[in-house]
Amino acid sequence: MRRTQGITDMRGLLWWITSVMGDKDYERYVAHMQRVHPGEPVPSERQFWRDRYADADTNPGARCC
């Protein structure tokens, strides 16, 4: 395997892990709010995660536990 291919593979793996873990969710949410709802207040990152976890607890959906 060439070195550049290995680096590309590692970047892809890192992207996948951070996507699954939700690391970029707040950034995507802010971009969505600015694009679709300009002028609306955007909650802080702390409030975003509080609301998200509260919603997950209230509506368990497809999770296992």
PDBQT receptor file of N, H, CA, C and O in Angstrom, charges set to zero:
ATOM      1  N   MET A   1       0.852  -1.178   0.000  1.00  0.00    +0.000 N 
ATOM      2  CA  MET A   1       0.000   0.000   0.000  1.00  0.00    +0.000 C 
ATOM      3  C   MET A   1       0.894   1.235   0.000  1.00  0.00    +0.000 C 
ATOM      4  O   MET A   1       1.875   1.323   0.738  1.00  0.00    +0.000 OA
ATOM      5  N   ARG A   2       0.529   2.164  -0.833  1.00  0.00    +0.000 N 
ATOM      6  H   ARG A   2      -0.268   2.093  -1.433  1.00  0.00    +0.000 HD
ATOM      7  CA  ARG A   2       1.301   3.398  -0.874  1.00  0.00    +0.000 C 
ATOM      8  C   ARG A   2       0.993   4.244   0.350  1.00  0.00    +0.000 C 
ATOM      9  O   ARG A   2      -0.076   4.134   0.951  1.00  0.00    +0.000 OA
ATOM     10  N   ARG A   3       1.929   5.073   0.696  1.00  0.00    +0.000 N 
ATOM     11  H   ARG A   3       2.797   5.163   0.208  1.00  0.00    +0.000 HD
ATOM     12  CA  ARG A   3       1.756   5.913   1.881  1.00  0.00    +0.000 C 
ATOM     13  C   ARG A   3       0.548   6.840   1.750  1.00  0.00    +0.000 C 
ATOM     14  O   ARG A   3      -0.221   7.002   2.698  1.00  0.00    +0.000 OA
ATOM     15  N   THR A   4       0.382   7.448   0.575  1.00  0.00    +0.000 N 
ATOM     16  H   THR A   4       1.006   7.317  -0.195  1.00  0.00    +0.000 HD
ATOM     17  CA  THR A   4      -0.746   8.367   0.406  1.00  0.00    +0.000 C 
ATOM     18  C   THR A   4      -2.078   7.632   0.520  1.00  0.00    +0.000 C 
ATOM     19  O   THR A   4      -3.051   8.191   1.026  1.00  0.00    +0.000 OA
ATOM     20  N   GLN A   5      -2.130   6.392   0.058  1.00  0.00    +0.000 N 
ATOM     21  H   GLN A   5      -1.340   5.938  -0.353  1.00  0.00    +0.000 HD
ATOM     22  CA  GLN A   5      -3.362   5.619   0.192  1.00  0.00    +0.000 C 
ATOM     23  C   GLN A   5      -3.641   5.334   1.664  1.00  0.00    +0.000 C 
ATOM     24  O   GLN A   5      -4.790   5.386   2.102  1.00  0.00    +0.000 OA
ATOM     25  N   GLY A   6      -2.593   5.034   2.425  1.00  0.00    +0.000 N 
ATOM     26  H   GLY A   6      -1.660   4.991   2.069  1.00  0.00    +0.000 HD
ATOM     27  CA  GLY A   6      -2.758   4.792   3.858  1.00  0.00    +0.000 C 
ATOM     28  C   GLY A   6      -3.275   6.023   4.583  1.00  0.00    +0.000 C 
ATOM     29  O   GLY A   6      -4.130   5.920   5.463  1.00  0.00    +0.000 OA
ATOM     30  N   ILE A   7      -2.758   7.181   4.215  1.00  0.00    +0.000 N 
ATOM     31  H   ILE A   7      -2.064   7.265   3.501  1.00  0.00    +0.000 HD
ATOM     32  CA  ILE A   7      -3.213   8.435   4.829  1.00  0.00    +0.000 C 
ATOM     33  C   ILE A   7      -4.673   8.691   4.466  1.00  0.00    +0.000 C 
ATOM     34  O   ILE A   7      -5.472   9.081   5.317  1.00  0.00    +0.000 OA
ATOM     35  N   THR A   8      -5.010   8.472   3.206  1.00  0.00    +0.000 N 
ATOM     36  H   THR A   8      -4.360   8.156   2.515  1.00  0.00    +0.000 HD
ATOM     37  CA  THR A   8      -6.398   8.650   2.768  1.00  0.00    +0.000 C 
ATOM     38  C   THR A   8      -7.323   7.710   3.519  1.00  0.00    +0.000 C 
ATOM     39  O   THR A   8      -8.406   8.108   3.949  1.00  0.00    +0.000 OA
ATOM     40  N   ASP A   9      -6.899   6.465   3.677  1.00  0.00    +0.000 N 
ATOM     41  H   ASP A   9      -6.019   6.142   3.327  1.00  0.00    +0.000 HD
ATOM     42  CA  ASP A   9      -7.710   5.494   4.412  1.00  0.00    +0.000 C 
ATOM     43  C   ASP A   9      -7.900   5.920   5.864  1.00  0.00    +0.000 C 
ATOM     44  O   ASP A   9      -8.999   5.796   6.404  1.00  0.00    +0.000 OA
ATOM     45  N   MET A  10      -6.849   6.418   6.499  1.00  0.00    +0.000 N 
ATOM     46  H   MET A  10      -5.956   6.518   6.060  1.00  0.00    +0.000 HD
ATOM     47  CA  MET A  10      -6.945   6.854   7.895  1.00  0.00    +0.000 C 
ATOM     48  C   MET A  10      -7.879   8.056   8.027  1.00  0.00    +0.000 C 
ATOM     49  O   MET A  10      -8.649   8.145   8.984  1.00  0.00    +0.000 OA
ATOM     50  N   ARG A  11      -7.812   8.971   7.078  1.00  0.00    +0.000 N 
ATOM     51  H   ARG A  11      -7.187   8.899   6.300  1.00  0.00    +0.000 HD
ATOM     52  CA  ARG A  11      -8.718  10.128   7.111  1.00  0.00    +0.000 C 
ATOM     53  C   ARG A  11     -10.163   9.675   6.973  1.00  0.00    +0.000 C 
ATOM     54  O   ARG A  11     -11.053  10.187   7.653  1.00  0.00    +0.000 OA
ATOM     55  N   GLY A  12     -10.387   8.717   6.092  1.00  0.00    +0.000 N 
ATOM     56  H   GLY A  12      -9.665   8.301   5.539  1.00  0.00    +0.000 HD
ATOM     57  CA  GLY A  12     -11.738   8.180   5.927  1.00  0.00    +0.000 C 
ATOM     58  C   GLY A  12     -12.234   7.511   7.191  1.00  0.00    +0.000 C 
ATOM     59  O   GLY A  12     -13.388   7.686   7.582  1.00  0.00    +0.000 OA
ATOM     60  N   LEU A  13     -11.368   6.746   7.831  1.00  0.00    +0.000 N 
ATOM     61  H   LEU A  13     -10.430   6.604   7.514  1.00  0.00    +0.000 HD
ATOM     62  CA  LEU A  13     -11.726   6.078   9.077  1.00  0.00    +0.000 C 
ATOM     63  C   LEU A  13     -12.017   7.105  10.169  1.00  0.00    +0.000 C 
ATOM     64  O   LEU A  13     -12.994   6.968  10.906  1.00  0.00    +0.000 OA
ATOM     65  N   LEU A  14     -11.188   8.118  10.274  1.00  0.00    +0.000 N 
ATOM     66  H   LEU A  14     -10.394   8.229   9.676  1.00  0.00    +0.000 HD
ATOM     67  CA  LEU A  14     -11.407   9.167  11.270  1.00  0.00    +0.000 C 
ATOM     68  C   LEU A  14     -12.727   9.888  11.012  1.00  0.00    +0.000 C 
ATOM     69  O   LEU A  14     -13.474  10.164  11.951  1.00  0.00    +0.000 OA
ATOM     70  N   TRP A  15     -13.021  10.198   9.743  1.00  0.00    +0.000 N 
ATOM     71  H   TRP A  15     -12.414   9.974   8.980  1.00  0.00    +0.000 HD
ATOM     72  CA  TRP A  15     -14.288  10.843   9.403  1.00  0.00    +0.000 C 
ATOM     73  C   TRP A  15     -15.452   9.965   9.837  1.00  0.00    +0.000 C 
ATOM     74  O   TRP A  15     -16.420  10.458  10.416  1.00  0.00    +0.000 OA
ATOM     75  N   TRP A  16     -15.365   8.671   9.564  1.00  0.00    +0.000 N 
ATOM     76  H   TRP A  16     -14.579   8.270   9.093  1.00  0.00    +0.000 HD
ATOM     77  CA  TRP A  16     -16.447   7.746   9.904  1.00  0.00    +0.000 C 
ATOM     78  C   TRP A  16     -16.660   7.690  11.414  1.00  0.00    +0.000 C 
ATOM     79  O   TRP A  16     -17.795   7.749  11.886  1.00  0.00    +0.000 OA
ATOM     80  N   ILE A  17     -15.578   7.577  12.165  1.00  0.00    +0.000 N 
ATOM     81  H   ILE A  17     -14.656   7.529  11.781  1.00  0.00    +0.000 HD
ATOM     82  CA  ILE A  17     -15.681   7.488  13.627  1.00  0.00    +0.000 C 
ATOM     83  C   ILE A  17     -16.308   8.758  14.199  1.00  0.00    +0.000 C 
ATOM     84  O   ILE A  17     -17.214   8.683  15.029  1.00  0.00    +0.000 OA
ATOM     85  N   THR A  18     -15.830   9.917  13.761  1.00  0.00    +0.000 N 
ATOM     86  H   THR A  18     -15.094   9.978  13.086  1.00  0.00    +0.000 HD
ATOM     87  CA  THR A  18     -16.379  11.163  14.302  1.00  0.00    +0.000 C 
ATOM     88  C   THR A  18     -17.833  11.358  13.879  1.00  0.00    +0.000 C 
ATOM     89  O   THR A  18     -18.615  11.953  14.619  1.00  0.00    +0.000 OA
ATOM     90  N   SER A  19     -18.201  10.864  12.701  1.00  0.00    +0.000 N 
ATOM     91  H   SER A  19     -17.565  10.380  12.100  1.00  0.00    +0.000 HD
ATOM     92  CA  SER A  19     -19.600  10.957  12.264  1.00  0.00    +0.000 C 
ATOM     93  C   SER A  19     -20.495  10.079  13.114  1.00  0.00    +0.000 C 
ATOM     94  O   SER A  19     -21.575  10.502  13.526  1.00  0.00    +0.000 OA
ATOM     95  N   VAL A  20     -20.056   8.866  13.375  1.00  0.00    +0.000 N 
ATOM     96  H   VAL A  20     -19.178   8.523  13.040  1.00  0.00    +0.000 HD
ATOM     97  CA  VAL A  20     -20.848   7.938  14.183  1.00  0.00    +0.000 C 
ATOM     98  C   VAL A  20     -20.993   8.461  15.607  1.00  0.00    +0.000 C 
ATOM     99  O   VAL A  20     -22.055   8.325  16.214  1.00  0.00    +0.000 OA
ATOM    100  N   MET A  21     -19.947   9.051  16.134  1.00  0.00    +0.000 N 
ATOM    101  H   MET A  21     -19.084   9.161  15.640  1.00  0.00    +0.000 HD
ATOM    102  CA  MET A  21     -19.974   9.546  17.503  1.00  0.00    +0.000 C 
ATOM    103  C   MET A  21     -20.727  10.875  17.632  1.00  0.00    +0.000 C 
ATOM    104  O   MET A  21     -21.036  11.297  18.747  1.00  0.00    +0.000 OA
ATOM    105  N   GLY A  22     -21.021  11.529  16.530  1.00  0.00    +0.000 N 
ATOM    106  H   GLY A  22     -20.770  11.186  15.624  1.00  0.00    +0.000 HD
ATOM    107  CA  GLY A  22     -21.780  12.776  16.577  1.00  0.00    +0.000 C 
ATOM    108  C   GLY A  22     -20.932  14.013  16.802  1.00  0.00    +0.000 C 
ATOM    109  O   GLY A  22     -21.452  15.064  17.176  1.00  0.00    +0.000 OA
ATOM    110  N   ASP A  23     -19.628  13.898  16.577  1.00  0.00    +0.000 N 
ATOM    111  H   ASP A  23     -19.205  13.044  16.272  1.00  0.00    +0.000 HD
ATOM    112  CA  ASP A  23     -18.737  15.023  16.854  1.00  0.00    +0.000 C 
ATOM    113  C   ASP A  23     -19.063  16.275  16.044  1.00  0.00    +0.000 C 
ATOM    114  O   ASP A  23     -18.832  17.389  16.515  1.00  0.00    +0.000 OA
ATOM    115  N   LYS A  24     -19.584  16.113  14.858  1.00  0.00    +0.000 N 
ATOM    116  H   LYS A  24     -19.771  15.208  14.476  1.00  0.00    +0.000 HD
ATOM    117  CA  LYS A  24     -19.863  17.257  13.987  1.00  0.00    +0.000 C 
ATOM    118  C   LYS A  24     -21.339  17.657  13.992  1.00  0.00    +0.000 C 
ATOM    119  O   LYS A  24     -21.737  18.529  13.219  1.00  0.00    +0.000 OA
ATOM    120  N   ASP A  25     -22.148  17.047  14.835  1.00  0.00    +0.000 N 
ATOM    121  H   ASP A  25     -21.825  16.339  15.463  1.00  0.00    +0.000 HD
ATOM    122  CA  ASP A  25     -23.589  17.300  14.812  1.00  0.00    +0.000 C 
ATOM    123  C   ASP A  25     -23.935  18.757  15.101  1.00  0.00    +0.000 C 
ATOM    124  O   ASP A  25     -24.796  19.331  14.434  1.00  0.00    +0.000 OA
ATOM    125  N   TYR A  26     -23.279  19.356  16.079  1.00  0.00    +0.000 N 
ATOM    126  H   TYR A  26     -22.580  18.890  16.621  1.00  0.00    +0.000 HD
ATOM    127  CA  TYR A  26     -23.598  20.747  16.404  1.00  0.00    +0.000 C 
ATOM    128  C   TYR A  26     -23.209  21.668  15.249  1.00  0.00    +0.000 C 
ATOM    129  O   TYR A  26     -23.955  22.584  14.903  1.00  0.00    +0.000 OA
ATOM    130  N   GLU A  27     -22.043  21.424  14.654  1.00  0.00    +0.000 N 
ATOM    131  H   GLU A  27     -21.437  20.680  14.935  1.00  0.00    +0.000 HD
ATOM    132  CA  GLU A  27     -21.617  22.244  13.521  1.00  0.00    +0.000 C 
ATOM    133  C   GLU A  27     -22.617  22.139  12.373  1.00  0.00    +0.000 C 
ATOM    134  O   GLU A  27     -22.955  23.144  11.747  1.00  0.00    +0.000 OA
ATOM    135  N   ARG A  28     -23.088  20.930  12.098  1.00  0.00    +0.000 N 
ATOM    136  H   ARG A  28     -22.814  20.114  12.606  1.00  0.00    +0.000 HD
ATOM    137  CA  ARG A  28     -24.085  20.736  11.040  1.00  0.00    +0.000 C 
ATOM    138  C   ARG A  28     -25.401  21.426  11.398  1.00  0.00    +0.000 C 
ATOM    139  O   ARG A  28     -26.062  22.003  10.535  1.00  0.00    +0.000 OA
ATOM    140  N   TYR A  29     -25.773  21.361  12.671  1.00  0.00    +0.000 N 
ATOM    141  H   TYR A  29     -25.236  20.893  13.372  1.00  0.00    +0.000 HD
ATOM    142  CA  TYR A  29     -27.009  22.004  13.127  1.00  0.00    +0.000 C 
ATOM    143  C   TYR A  29     -26.928  23.518  12.948  1.00  0.00    +0.000 C 
ATOM    144  O   TYR A  29     -27.876  24.141  12.469  1.00  0.00    +0.000 OA
ATOM    145  N   VAL A  30     -25.806  24.106  13.330  1.00  0.00    +0.000 N 
ATOM    146  H   VAL A  30     -25.036  23.600  13.719  1.00  0.00    +0.000 HD
ATOM    147  CA  VAL A  30     -25.635  25.556  13.183  1.00  0.00    +0.000 C 
ATOM    148  C   VAL A  30     -25.697  25.939  11.704  1.00  0.00    +0.000 C 
ATOM    149  O   VAL A  30     -26.354  26.918  11.349  1.00  0.00    +0.000 OA
ATOM    150  N   ALA A  31     -25.025  25.184  10.844  1.00  0.00    +0.000 N 
ATOM    151  H   ALA A  31     -24.492  24.389  11.133  1.00  0.00    +0.000 HD
ATOM    152  CA  ALA A  31     -25.062  25.464   9.405  1.00  0.00    +0.000 C 
ATOM    153  C   ALA A  31     -26.492  25.366   8.874  1.00  0.00    +0.000 C 
ATOM    154  O   ALA A  31     -26.914  26.194   8.067  1.00  0.00    +0.000 OA
ATOM    155  N   HIS A  32     -27.227  24.365   9.323  1.00  0.00    +0.000 N 
ATOM    156  H   HIS A  32     -26.884  23.693   9.978  1.00  0.00    +0.000 HD
ATOM    157  CA  HIS A  32     -28.629  24.206   8.916  1.00  0.00    +0.000 C 
ATOM    158  C   HIS A  32     -29.461  25.404   9.370  1.00  0.00    +0.000 C 
ATOM    159  O   HIS A  32     -30.237  25.959   8.592  1.00  0.00    +0.000 OA
ATOM    160  N   MET A  33     -29.296  25.796  10.621  1.00  0.00    +0.000 N 
ATOM    161  H   MET A  33     -28.666  25.345  11.253  1.00  0.00    +0.000 HD
ATOM    162  CA  MET A  33     -30.065  26.928  11.144  1.00  0.00    +0.000 C 
ATOM    163  C   MET A  33     -29.767  28.201  10.357  1.00  0.00    +0.000 C 
ATOM    164  O   MET A  33     -30.681  28.963  10.040  1.00  0.00    +0.000 OA
ATOM    165  N   GLN A  34     -28.506  28.433  10.042  1.00  0.00    +0.000 N 
ATOM    166  H   GLN A  34     -27.764  27.815  10.300  1.00  0.00    +0.000 HD
ATOM    167  CA  GLN A  34     -28.138  29.641   9.310  1.00  0.00    +0.000 C 
ATOM    168  C   GLN A  34     -28.662  29.609   7.877  1.00  0.00    +0.000 C 
ATOM    169  O   GLN A  34     -29.022  30.646   7.320  1.00  0.00    +0.000 OA
ATOM    170  N   ARG A  35     -28.703  28.427   7.286  1.00  0.00    +0.000 N 
ATOM    171  H   ARG A  35     -28.411  27.584   7.738  1.00  0.00    +0.000 HD
ATOM    172  CA  ARG A  35     -29.147  28.284   5.906  1.00  0.00    +0.000 C 
ATOM    173  C   ARG A  35     -30.675  28.307   5.786  1.00  0.00    +0.000 C 
ATOM    174  O   ARG A  35     -31.221  28.993   4.922  1.00  0.00    +0.000 OA
ATOM    175  N   VAL A  36     -31.356  27.562   6.647  1.00  0.00    +0.000 N 
ATOM    176  H   VAL A  36     -30.913  27.004   7.349  1.00  0.00    +0.000 HD
ATOM    177  CA  VAL A  36     -32.799  27.370   6.517  1.00  0.00    +0.000 C 
ATOM    178  C   VAL A  36     -33.604  28.346   7.375  1.00  0.00    +0.000 C 
ATOM    179  O   VAL A  36     -34.716  28.726   7.008  1.00  0.00    +0.000 OA
ATOM    180  N   HIS A  37     -33.048  28.746   8.504  1.00  0.00    +0.000 N 
ATOM    181  H   HIS A  37     -32.145  28.437   8.802  1.00  0.00    +0.000 HD
ATOM    182  CA  HIS A  37     -33.760  29.631   9.430  1.00  0.00    +0.000 C 
ATOM    183  C   HIS A  37     -32.899  30.850   9.782  1.00  0.00    +0.000 C 
ATOM    184  O   HIS A  37     -32.590  31.069  10.953  1.00  0.00    +0.000 OA
ATOM    185  N   PRO A  38     -32.514  31.637   8.783  1.00  0.00    +0.000 N 
ATOM    186  CA  PRO A  38     -31.657  32.793   9.088  1.00  0.00    +0.000 C 
ATOM    187  C   PRO A  38     -32.379  33.770  10.012  1.00  0.00    +0.000 C 
ATOM    188  O   PRO A  38     -33.582  33.998   9.884  1.00  0.00    +0.000 OA
ATOM    189  N   GLY A  39     -31.637  34.328  10.923  1.00  0.00    +0.000 N 
ATOM    190  H   GLY A  39     -30.660  34.143  11.028  1.00  0.00    +0.000 HD
ATOM    191  CA  GLY A  39     -32.212  35.284  11.861  1.00  0.00    +0.000 C 
ATOM    192  C   GLY A  39     -32.763  34.661  13.126  1.00  0.00    +0.000 C 
ATOM    193  O   GLY A  39     -33.004  35.365  14.106  1.00  0.00    +0.000 OA
ATOM    194  N   GLU A  40     -32.967  33.345  13.123  1.00  0.00    +0.000 N 
ATOM    195  H   GLU A  40     -32.771  32.773  12.327  1.00  0.00    +0.000 HD
ATOM    196  CA  GLU A  40     -33.445  32.658  14.325  1.00  0.00    +0.000 C 
ATOM    197  C   GLU A  40     -32.274  32.462  15.286  1.00  0.00    +0.000 C 
ATOM    198  O   GLU A  40     -31.147  32.241  14.842  1.00  0.00    +0.000 OA
ATOM    199  N   PRO A  41     -32.519  32.538  16.581  1.00  0.00    +0.000 N 
ATOM    200  CA  PRO A  41     -31.421  32.319  17.534  1.00  0.00    +0.000 C 
ATOM    201  C   PRO A  41     -30.944  30.865  17.492  1.00  0.00    +0.000 C 
ATOM    202  O   PRO A  41     -31.741  29.935  17.369  1.00  0.00    +0.000 OA
ATOM    203  N   VAL A  42     -29.642  30.698  17.597  1.00  0.00    +0.000 N 
ATOM    204  H   VAL A  42     -28.994  31.453  17.697  1.00  0.00    +0.000 HD
ATOM    205  CA  VAL A  42     -29.035  29.367  17.614  1.00  0.00    +0.000 C 
ATOM    206  C   VAL A  42     -28.625  29.075  19.052  1.00  0.00    +0.000 C 
ATOM    207  O   VAL A  42     -27.886  29.857  19.650  1.00  0.00    +0.000 OA
ATOM    208  N   PRO A  43     -29.090  27.965  19.616  1.00  0.00    +0.000 N 
ATOM    209  CA  PRO A  43     -28.712  27.662  20.998  1.00  0.00    +0.000 C 
ATOM    210  C   PRO A  43     -27.215  27.381  21.115  1.00  0.00    +0.000 C 
ATOM    211  O   PRO A  43     -26.547  27.035  20.140  1.00  0.00    +0.000 OA
ATOM    212  N   SER A  44     -26.718  27.539  22.319  1.00  0.00    +0.000 N 
ATOM    213  H   SER A  44     -27.260  27.819  23.111  1.00  0.00    +0.000 HD
ATOM    214  CA  SER A  44     -25.313  27.226  22.563  1.00  0.00    +0.000 C 
ATOM    215  C   SER A  44     -25.091  25.735  22.350  1.00  0.00    +0.000 C 
ATOM    216  O   SER A  44     -26.040  24.951  22.325  1.00  0.00    +0.000 OA
ATOM    217  N   GLU A  45     -23.840  25.356  22.197  1.00  0.00    +0.000 N 
ATOM    218  H   GLU A  45     -23.069  25.993  22.217  1.00  0.00    +0.000 HD
ATOM    219  CA  GLU A  45     -23.535  23.930  22.016  1.00  0.00    +0.000 C 
ATOM    220  C   GLU A  45     -23.975  23.136  23.243  1.00  0.00    +0.000 C 
ATOM    221  O   GLU A  45     -24.486  22.022  23.121  1.00  0.00    +0.000 OA
ATOM    222  N   ARG A  46     -23.778  23.705  24.399  1.00  0.00    +0.000 N 
ATOM    223  H   ARG A  46     -23.362  24.609  24.498  1.00  0.00    +0.000 HD
ATOM    224  CA  ARG A  46     -24.186  23.027  25.636  1.00  0.00    +0.000 C 
ATOM    225  C   ARG A  46     -25.695  22.767  25.647  1.00  0.00    +0.000 C 
ATOM    226  O   ARG A  46     -26.145  21.672  25.986  1.00  0.00    +0.000 OA
ATOM    227  N   GLN A  47     -26.464  23.783  25.273  1.00  0.00    +0.000 N 
ATOM    228  H   GLN A  47     -26.099  24.673  24.997  1.00  0.00    +0.000 HD
ATOM    229  CA  GLN A  47     -27.921  23.625  25.232  1.00  0.00    +0.000 C 
ATOM    230  C   GLN A  47     -28.349  22.643  24.145  1.00  0.00    +0.000 C 
ATOM    231  O   GLN A  47     -29.290  21.872  24.337  1.00  0.00    +0.000 OA
ATOM    232  N   PHE A  48     -27.660  22.669  23.007  1.00  0.00    +0.000 N 
ATOM    233  H   PHE A  48     -26.895  23.295  22.851  1.00  0.00    +0.000 HD
ATOM    234  CA  PHE A  48     -27.950  21.717  21.928  1.00  0.00    +0.000 C 
ATOM    235  C   PHE A  48     -27.854  20.285  22.435  1.00  0.00    +0.000 C 
ATOM    236  O   PHE A  48     -28.748  19.474  22.194  1.00  0.00    +0.000 OA
ATOM    237  N   TRP A  49     -26.758  19.973  23.146  1.00  0.00    +0.000 N 
ATOM    238  H   TRP A  49     -26.031  20.631  23.342  1.00  0.00    +0.000 HD
ATOM    239  CA  TRP A  49     -26.572  18.600  23.632  1.00  0.00    +0.000 C 
ATOM    240  C   TRP A  49     -27.565  18.266  24.743  1.00  0.00    +0.000 C 
ATOM    241  O   TRP A  49     -28.050  17.137  24.809  1.00  0.00    +0.000 OA
ATOM    242  N   ARG A  50     -27.873  19.213  25.605  1.00  0.00    +0.000 N 
ATOM    243  H   ARG A  50     -27.480  20.131  25.552  1.00  0.00    +0.000 HD
ATOM    244  CA  ARG A  50     -28.892  18.970  26.644  1.00  0.00    +0.000 C 
ATOM    245  C   ARG A  50     -30.227  18.609  26.000  1.00  0.00    +0.000 C 
ATOM    246  O   ARG A  50     -30.872  17.633  26.384  1.00  0.00    +0.000 OA
ATOM    247  N   ASP A  51     -30.629  19.406  25.022  1.00  0.00    +0.000 N 
ATOM    248  H   ASP A  51     -30.105  20.198  24.710  1.00  0.00    +0.000 HD
ATOM    249  CA  ASP A  51     -31.902  19.152  24.334  1.00  0.00    +0.000 C 
ATOM    250  C   ASP A  51     -31.877  17.817  23.602  1.00  0.00    +0.000 C 
ATOM    251  O   ASP A  51     -32.860  17.076  23.614  1.00  0.00    +0.000 OA
ATOM    252  N   ARG A  52     -30.769  17.519  22.977  1.00  0.00    +0.000 N 
ATOM    253  H   ARG A  52     -29.971  18.121  22.967  1.00  0.00    +0.000 HD
ATOM    254  CA  ARG A  52     -30.665  16.268  22.218  1.00  0.00    +0.000 C 
ATOM    255  C   ARG A  52     -30.774  15.055  23.132  1.00  0.00    +0.000 C 
ATOM    256  O   ARG A  52     -31.500  14.109  22.823  1.00  0.00    +0.000 OA
ATOM    257  N   TYR A  53     -30.063  15.074  24.248  1.00  0.00    +0.000 N 
ATOM    258  H   TYR A  53     -29.473  15.842  24.498  1.00  0.00    +0.000 HD
ATOM    259  CA  TYR A  53     -30.122  13.933  25.172  1.00  0.00    +0.000 C 
ATOM    260  C   TYR A  53     -31.482  13.843  25.853  1.00  0.00    +0.000 C 
ATOM    261  O   TYR A  53     -31.977  12.743  26.098  1.00  0.00    +0.000 OA
ATOM    262  N   ALA A  54     -32.091  14.980  26.161  1.00  0.00    +0.000 N 
ATOM    263  H   ALA A  54     -31.689  15.874  25.962  1.00  0.00    +0.000 HD
ATOM    264  CA  ALA A  54     -33.430  14.962  26.755  1.00  0.00    +0.000 C 
ATOM    265  C   ALA A  54     -34.431  14.358  25.774  1.00  0.00    +0.000 C 
ATOM    266  O   ALA A  54     -35.300  13.582  26.171  1.00  0.00    +0.000 OA
ATOM    267  N   ASP A  55     -34.310  14.709  24.506  1.00  0.00    +0.000 N 
ATOM    268  H   ASP A  55     -33.604  15.339  24.183  1.00  0.00    +0.000 HD
ATOM    269  CA  ASP A  55     -35.194  14.145  23.486  1.00  0.00    +0.000 C 
ATOM    270  C   ASP A  55     -34.963  12.642  23.337  1.00  0.00    +0.000 C 
ATOM    271  O   ASP A  55     -35.920  11.881  23.190  1.00  0.00    +0.000 OA
ATOM    272  N   ALA A  56     -33.712  12.213  23.374  1.00  0.00    +0.000 N 
ATOM    273  H   ALA A  56     -32.935  12.831  23.494  1.00  0.00    +0.000 HD
ATOM    274  CA  ALA A  56     -33.407  10.781  23.262  1.00  0.00    +0.000 C 
ATOM    275  C   ALA A  56     -33.974  10.010  24.450  1.00  0.00    +0.000 C 
ATOM    276  O   ALA A  56     -34.438   8.882  24.285  1.00  0.00    +0.000 OA
ATOM    277  N   ASP A  57     -33.942  10.597  25.634  1.00  0.00    +0.000 N 
ATOM    278  H   ASP A  57     -33.565  11.513  25.768  1.00  0.00    +0.000 HD
ATOM    279  CA  ASP A  57     -34.504   9.934  26.813  1.00  0.00    +0.000 C 
ATOM    280  C   ASP A  57     -36.030   9.871  26.744  1.00  0.00    +0.000 C 
ATOM    281  O   ASP A  57     -36.637   8.885  27.162  1.00  0.00    +0.000 OA
ATOM    282  N   THR A  58     -36.636  10.922  26.217  1.00  0.00    +0.000 N 
ATOM    283  H   THR A  58     -36.143  11.722  25.877  1.00  0.00    +0.000 HD
ATOM    284  CA  THR A  58     -38.093  10.980  26.121  1.00  0.00    +0.000 C 
ATOM    285  C   THR A  58     -38.629  10.076  25.014  1.00  0.00    +0.000 C 
ATOM    286  O   THR A  58     -39.682   9.456  25.166  1.00  0.00    +0.000 OA
ATOM    287  N   ASN A  59     -37.907  10.006  23.910  1.00  0.00    +0.000 N 
ATOM    288  H   ASN A  59     -37.052  10.510  23.787  1.00  0.00    +0.000 HD
ATOM    289  CA  ASN A  59     -38.331   9.230  22.737  1.00  0.00    +0.000 C 
ATOM    290  C   ASN A  59     -37.248   8.224  22.367  1.00  0.00    +0.000 C 
ATOM    291  O   ASN A  59     -36.451   8.496  21.468  1.00  0.00    +0.000 OA
ATOM    292  N   PRO A  60     -37.193   7.071  23.030  1.00  0.00    +0.000 N 
ATOM    293  CA  PRO A  60     -36.098   6.131  22.795  1.00  0.00    +0.000 C 
ATOM    294  C   PRO A  60     -36.024   5.584  21.373  1.00  0.00    +0.000 C 
ATOM    295  O   PRO A  60     -34.931   5.245  20.920  1.00  0.00    +0.000 OA
ATOM    296  N   GLY A  61     -37.117   5.486  20.662  1.00  0.00    +0.000 N 
ATOM    297  H   GLY A  61     -38.005   5.761  21.030  1.00  0.00    +0.000 HD
ATOM    298  CA  GLY A  61     -37.084   5.060  19.262  1.00  0.00    +0.000 C 
ATOM    299  C   GLY A  61     -36.459   3.695  19.069  1.00  0.00    +0.000 C 
ATOM    300  O   GLY A  61     -36.892   2.715  19.674  1.00  0.00    +0.000 OA
ATOM    301  N   ALA A  62     -35.443   3.630  18.229  1.00  0.00    +0.000 N 
ATOM    302  H   ALA A  62     -35.091   4.427  17.737  1.00  0.00    +0.000 HD
ATOM    303  CA  ALA A  62     -34.862   2.351  17.825  1.00  0.00    +0.000 C 
ATOM    304  C   ALA A  62     -33.664   1.918  18.665  1.00  0.00    +0.000 C 
ATOM    305  O   ALA A  62     -33.052   0.892  18.367  1.00  0.00    +0.000 OA
ATOM    306  N   ARG A  63     -33.322   2.654  19.683  1.00  0.00    +0.000 N 
ATOM    307  H   ARG A  63     -33.819   3.487  19.926  1.00  0.00    +0.000 HD
ATOM    308  CA  ARG A  63     -32.144   2.230  20.439  1.00  0.00    +0.000 C 
ATOM    309  C   ARG A  63     -32.457   0.996  21.280  1.00  0.00    +0.000 C 
ATOM    310  O   ARG A  63     -33.622   0.694  21.542  1.00  0.00    +0.000 OA
ATOM    311  N   CYS A  64     -31.443   0.308  21.687  1.00  0.00    +0.000 N 
ATOM    312  H   CYS A  64     -30.497   0.553  21.474  1.00  0.00    +0.000 HD
ATOM    313  CA  CYS A  64     -31.633  -0.998  22.319  1.00  0.00    +0.000 C 
ATOM    314  C   CYS A  64     -32.043  -0.918  23.789  1.00  0.00    +0.000 C 
ATOM    315  O   CYS A  64     -32.687  -1.841  24.287  1.00  0.00    +0.000 OA
ATOM    316  N   CYS A  65     -31.693   0.150  24.493  1.00  0.00    +0.000 N 
ATOM    317  H   CYS A  65     -31.170   0.900  24.088  1.00  0.00    +0.000 HD
ATOM    318  CA  CYS A  65     -31.929   0.178  25.940  1.00  0.00    +0.000 C 
ATOM    319  C   CYS A  65     -32.762   1.373  26.360  1.00  0.00    +0.000 C 
ATOM    320  O   CYS A  65     -33.048   1.539  27.545  1.00  0.00    +0.000 OA
TER     321      CYS A  65
